[in-house]
Amino acid sequence: MEGFRTWSVGTDGGVVTAALPEPLRFPSGPVPDWMSRCASAIRDDLRALPVADGTILEATLAGAPRGAVELADALLYNPRIPEAQVAVGVRLRAARGADCEGIVQRYRRVPAAAVAGEDEPAVRASLQVPIAGVFELDSARLVWLAVRRVAVGTLPVVDPAPPGGLALHVRLATGSDRERGSTELIKRLLDGVRASFQVYAGENPAEAARRLGGELRAGESEVLDLLNSPRAGLLGAGDRFGSVELEILASERPQLEIEVRDI
């Protein structure tokens, strides 16, 4: 261990628990040695976690303020979770507290079908986004374009929810049993969906629309309208969902379904 940078990873009763001083960062450049070793230990324990039919990976993050950390980055993408664990989707949530100082990440397999409670939280948005195939979702910005078109066309102007106060459920029907979940697909889906519920807050929206229109092969005027529209602003600039569930399944017809609820 490394003084303050102490960490631990272990498995007990089918639950992989990692305790660490701060969320893991993606190793695109130099990262502390303890982060590399902690991420490797998480991956090793998850490779040994059985993947039963009809189950989904549930991952929780405790110790960080709700909505302050991107759940998919901290729990999946940055530790580079084995793809066998996310092939049919994930369930991510921010837990209310940790049983030690720092960050606690827990992973377990749970039934894929969620059990409805007696008091279902209020639905803020329910969208069906038509797609011809998963190839249309090949980047977070393409996801943003597809979802933002539907969100602006169907949702009203609203005040943003409190930070971390919304739960996101995404259901992706791939249209092919060859398409499986991966951390990269999950990340671009969640990044794009999150951005689609935020009103553009950057400078020079006309220039942004020009660049995005060329990149996405969409009309510049349409992209500018999507950026400037006050509709569907369920999240404030920089805000994140407090919990996320994403299912990936094969079906005859590709479809992207999105539901946003209060937590």
Secondary structure in CASP SS format (residue, H / E / C, confidence):
PFRMAT SS
TARGET T0000
AUTHOR 0000-0000-0000
METHOD secondary structure of the structure
MODEL  1
M C 1.00
E E 1.00
G C 1.00
F C 1.00
R E 1.00
T C 1.00
W C 1.00
S E 1.00
V E 1.00
G E 1.00
T E 1.00
D E 1.00
G C 1.00
G C 1.00
V E 1.00
V E 1.00
T E 1.00
A E 1.00
A E 1.00
L E 1.00
P C 1.00
E C 1.00
P C 1.00
L C 1.00
R C 1.00
F C 1.00
P C 1.00
S C 1.00
G C 1.00
P C 1.00
V C 1.00
P C 1.00
D H 1.00
W H 1.00
M H 1.00
S H 1.00
R H 1.00
C H 1.00
A H 1.00
S H 1.00
A H 1.00
I H 1.00
R H 1.00
D H 1.00
D H 1.00
L H 1.00
R H 1.00
A C 1.00
L C 1.00
P C 1.00
V C 1.00
A C 1.00
D C 1.00
G C 1.00
T E 1.00
I E 1.00
L E 1.00
E E 1.00
A E 1.00
T E 1.00
L E 1.00
A E 1.00
G C 1.00
A C 1.00
P C 1.00
R C 1.00
G C 1.00
A C 1.00
V C 1.00
E C 1.00
L H 1.00
A H 1.00
D H 1.00
A H 1.00
L H 1.00
L H 1.00
Y H 1.00
N C 1.00
P C 1.00
R C 1.00
I C 1.00
P C 1.00
E H 1.00
A H 1.00
Q H 1.00
V C 1.00
A C 1.00
V C 1.00
G E 1.00
V E 1.00
R E 1.00
L E 1.00
R E 1.00
A E 1.00
A C 1.00
R C 1.00
G C 1.00
A C 1.00
D C 1.00
C C 1.00
E C 1.00
G C 1.00
I E 1.00
V E 1.00
Q E 1.00
R E 1.00
Y E 1.00
R E 1.00
R E 1.00
V E 1.00
P E 1.00
A C 1.00
A C 1.00
A C 1.00
V C 1.00
A C 1.00
G C 1.00
E C 1.00
D C 1.00
E C 1.00
P C 1.00
A C 1.00
V E 1.00
R E 1.00
A E 1.00
S E 1.00
L E 1.00
Q E 1.00
V E 1.00
P E 1.00
I C 1.00
A C 1.00
G C 1.00
V H 1.00
F H 1.00
E H 1.00
L H 1.00
D C 1.00
S C 1.00
A H 1.00
R H 1.00
L H 1.00
V H 1.00
W H 1.00
L H 1.00
A H 1.00
V H 1.00
R H 1.00
R H 1.00
V H 1.00
A H 1.00
V H 1.00
G H 1.00
T H 1.00
L C 1.00
P C 1.00
V E 1.00
V C 1.00
D C 1.00
P C 1.00
A C 1.00
P C 1.00
P C 1.00
G C 1.00
G C 1.00
L E 1.00
A E 1.00
L E 1.00
H E 1.00
V E 1.00
R E 1.00
L E 1.00
A E 1.00
T C 1.00
G C 1.00
S C 1.00
D C 1.00
R C 1.00
E C 1.00
R C 1.00
G C 1.00
S C 1.00
T H 1.00
E H 1.00
L H 1.00
I H 1.00
K H 1.00
R H 1.00
L H 1.00
L H 1.00
D H 1.00
G H 1.00
V H 1.00
R H 1.00
A H 1.00
S H 1.00
F C 1.00
Q E 1.00
V C 1.00
Y C 1.00
A C 1.00
G C 1.00
E C 1.00
N C 1.00
P H 1.00
A H 1.00
E H 1.00
A H 1.00
A H 1.00
R H 1.00
R H 1.00
L H 1.00
G H 1.00
G H 1.00
E H 1.00
L H 1.00
R C 1.00
A C 1.00
G C 1.00
E H 1.00
S H 1.00
E H 1.00
V H 1.00
L H 1.00
D H 1.00
L H 1.00
L H 1.00
N H 1.00
S C 1.00
P C 1.00
R E 1.00
A C 1.00
G C 1.00
L C 1.00
L E 1.00
G C 1.00
A C 1.00
G C 1.00
D C 1.00
R C 1.00
F C 1.00
G C 1.00
S E 1.00
V E 1.00
E E 1.00
L E 1.00
E E 1.00
I E 1.00
L E 1.00
A C 1.00
S C 1.00
E C 1.00
R C 1.00
P C 1.00
Q E 1.00
L E 1.00
E E 1.00
I E 1.00
E E 1.00
V E 1.00
R E 1.00
D E 1.00
I C 1.00
END
